[in-house]
């Protein structure tokens, strides 16, 4: 967040930005721990497990991909949320 962005945000928006940054840092930390643990575990095995089998156990992973219309709808909501009151998008949410 730039200094200009910081001073144009409300305290609530600033708190949300800080919480999101904290969540990103925690996710990176957890990922690092996961990588370190699995690296250490795999160095101790006598025979490397099949990578295909390991990947298959992870499953398809996550949610289904969004459609183009879902992405555009979400982008519209985000844009409307950041517009000053009384300007731009007048449609109901």
ABEGO torsion letter per residue (X at the ends): XBAAAAAABBAAAAAAAAAAAAAAAAAAAAAAAAAAAAAAAAAABABBBBAAAAAAAAEAEEBBBBBAAAAAAAAAAAAAAABBBGBEBABBX
